[in-house]
Amino acid sequence: MDTPIYNCHIHTFTADHVVPAKFRRLVKAVRIPWLRLILLQIIGRLVFRMSKDSVILTNRFFARGALESQQNIFEHVQKQYPDKTRFIALPMDLEFMGIGKPISSYESQLQGLAKLRDENKNTLIPFSAVDPRRPNVVNEFKRWHKEYKIKGLKIYPNLGYYPDNPVLMEVYEYCEKNHLPVMAHCSPGGIRKIGISIEEAREFANPANYKKVLEQFPKLHLCLAHFGGSEEWERHLTGGTPREGKDATWLTIIIDMLREKKANSSARKYPNLYTDVSYTLFTETPSYRPFNYINFLNVLLEDKAIRERVIFGTDYYMVEREKVSEMEVSIGMRAHLGEKLYFQIAHYNTRRYLYESDKNSATSKSRKTKIKQK
């Protein structure tokens, strides 16, 4: 394939990387398929009132995390895409979440990612997570960049910190200088630090918090993952939310940031801001609605300011809890958006985000070819 697909948002960490050490025995139990299913049926059906279908999907999700190597997990997503597809793998640092240290250290997670990258050359692109509460993390991040050859930064503000944390600002400076893109979790959903409310987590992760970061580091490539999330898309689609203010949807805030121009200029104020559609497009839309999220995305992409800054990602294997598969969503997008739009977000935009190209679209390539022919 001349224009390979880029999936900018997958996870390959195992249960050992995210589950507290005190639950080591539980992880071992979950790795036994028949025992895992029994536990889910008992706990899920009786305690959480899960449906039979939910138990099956949750079992699929746990089955991925229960695999003992990142290679095993990666193989499950890789086989659902064409050859030469490239994937950005995003680790998680949960040591400061308030649930105790994971079974395996964060360093071992990075070591595993580096090994996975080497075993899958030109296929896997490893990022590194940074929690500003980790001691000496600025110097550690610089070491991880050099030692493990990581290609970008992942942050997760819902864990209890603001994106403009002074420690992170030092990390962004290094990223901007070394052309390392940033991926930021940007939806109210997901995990959060123990002890903070949903409202507090929303305050930490609000997309408006990134304006200060982008103004201080204008050349930094920053992606706000999930495009605000399906919860915010739903709030937007009801038509009852305000255009501005604290109750504006995160979708609206991100769109406004993508469109915003510099004062007295036609140039964009945040020219290196991106957003991805990971997980959001996997969420089931209400049965009464005459369109789905992919159809809505197609409408949004009519705007050039949005079209050139949306990138394709899925949030594998978190989406294993949903009914549709990686392959179904990717093919669905390709069918509904058409080849030109699909590769705009699944190839050209992602290459620019990764500092691999400055082309805005496929038309740039064809235009260059015509010039050479003349």
ZITA-V158112 format. One line per field, one symbol per residue. phi: phi as a letter, one per 30 degrees, with the letter a starting at -180 (. if undefined). psi: psi as a letter, one per 20 degrees, with the letter a starting at -180 (. if undefined). burial: 1 if it has 16 or more other ideal C-beta (glycine too) atoms within 10 Angstrom, else 0. A space follows every 50 residues. Layout:
phi->???
psi->???
burial->???
This chain:
phi->.dcddccdabbbdceddbceedcedddddddceddddddddddddddchd deddddddddddddddddbddeddeddddcbdeidcbcccdbccdcdjcj ddecddeddddddddddddbeibccdcbdbcdddehdddddddddddchd caccbbeedjbddceeddddddeddddchcdccbdbaddjcbddjcdddd ddddceedddddddddbdcddbccdihjjdddddedddiccddbjdcddd edddeddddecdehacdddbdccbbccdiedddddeddddacddddeedd dddeddedbcbdabiecedddcdccedddddddddddieddedeccbddd ddedicacddaddddddddddddd
psi->phnqqpojnrqjqrhhiipqhikghgghghioghhghgghhgggghgjkq rgghgghhhgghhghiqiqhggghhhhhijrqqjqqpoporpojhkijjr prgqqhghghghggggghimqjgpoprpqppiippkhghgghghgggilq jrppqmhiikqqhkphghhhgggggghjloqppppmqhaarrppiqrhgg hhggiphhiighghhhmhjpoppnqikhqhghgghgihjjqqhraijqqh ggggghhhhpqqpkqiqqhmikprqrkqggiippqqhipjrahgggghgh ihphhghjjpqprhkqjhiiirhqrggggghgghghhrgghgighjfghh gghjkiqjqhrhhgghhhghghh.
burial->00011111111111111111001000100110000110110001000001 00001011101111111001101101110110001111111111101010 01110100111111011001001111111111010011011001100101 11111111111110101111110011000111111111110110010000 11011110111011001001111111111111111110001000000111 11111011000000000111011111111111101000000111011100 10000111111111111111010011001100110010001111111111 111110001011000000000000
